[in-house]
Amino acid sequence: MPVHDFVLRGGRVIDPSQGIDRVADVAFTDGQVAMVGEGLKGRTERDVAGNIVTPGLIDLHTHVYDGGTSLGVNPEAFARRSAVTTMIDTGSAGPGNFAGFRDHVIKRSKPRILAYLNISFAGIYAFSKRVSVGESGDHRLMAPIDTVDVADKNRDVIVGIKVRVGRNASGEQGVIPLQIARQAAERLGMSMMVHIDEPPPTLDEVLALMRPGDVLTHCFRPFPNTPATADGKVEPYVLAARERGIIFDIGHGMGSFAFRTARTMLEREFMPDCISSDVHTLSIEGPAFDLLTTMSKFICLGMPMNEVIRAATENPANALKRPELGTFRQGGVGDASVLSLDDGKFDYVDAVGEHLEGKSRLSARGLVIGGEWLDAP
């Protein structure tokens, strides 16, 4: 039997990409997944019995341009807190300041950071409790030529184009920024992530401009622009968008997730494709907190555990077209998240102030990045 570099021993391994849900060991060699099995030997081993072991969690919607934008949080502190091994920054930087993000944050981060590049030249540049200016509200900031140039030169870390539309993000510009982002994304052969807040534009207008593989974030937002009808159904144009291949991402954040919407969607068997936190300086202390809190809310709402984990591993990896992520397949990146599932009474709150008393909570116990163990805080 081979001796591996590092082995996580005896945890409940849940890997939806391979249909695995059993007590097993996970071995890593040369920074990659070596195998899942029983009785595996490692030069270094860690007993994780009683914990859940998943492929490295992927948070598809974060803001981690720490120090470079007013909404950025520290990526390593957040990763340890939430057992996240891959964070996708969603438009904090635009083509005008992406070089700083890459050099000062992405290159220096042990947890993996990928990015959607903002179609706005300066990215999200004015976001705080006292100052909030939607970057898509000024047509002078739309920068399709620069966006294509910067994204093309940074394809190793840029996964797509981010655009924010809605009354708060694009004001009187409506869907025009989305139309411009559409052109840039098509020129690059990349997908878009689209933020929507309150109308205008309306949700159906936004979805009509999206293409297969694009990601709609804030997909379970409260009224208005909610995907749920007043009589407890799913809007027909939302169902049609999923049929066309649009990816639905939670992006909880400060104001973009409602228990009422989630209950309706889940009752209608419309589960989110991806669960993400939209963590930033105004949501990290509530109501989103982190990815595990957002995942816990869905467990308490009745979404099956394996599907919750799939929505933070396999599905975002597929959305990113990075099949080496979110799986324990042999040769995949050597990342893992070690979690506890705690029982008790836990108070959860959504973006509109509704509280939910849940009986379960996921907590971080540690993570593995490139075959190396990192402690949770």
KACOR-V227226 format. One line per field, one symbol per residue. phi: phi as a letter, one per 40 degrees, with the letter a starting at -180 (. if undefined). Layout:
phi = ???
This chain:
phi = .cbccabcbgcccbbdcbgcaacabbbbafgbccababgcbbcbbbcbdgbcbbddcbccabbbccgcbcbcbccccccccbfcbbbbcbgdbbccbcdcccccbdccccccbbacccccdbgcbaaacbbabccccbccccbccccccccccbccbcbibbabbhdccbfccfcddccccdccccccgbcbbbcbbcccccdcccccccbdgcbccgcbccccgccccccgbcddcccccccchccbbcfdgcababddccccccccgbcccbbbcfcaccbcbhccgaccccccdcccchcddccccdcbbcccdcccfbcccgabcdgcdcbabbbbbcbibbcbbccbgcbbcbbbacbcbiabbfgbcbccc
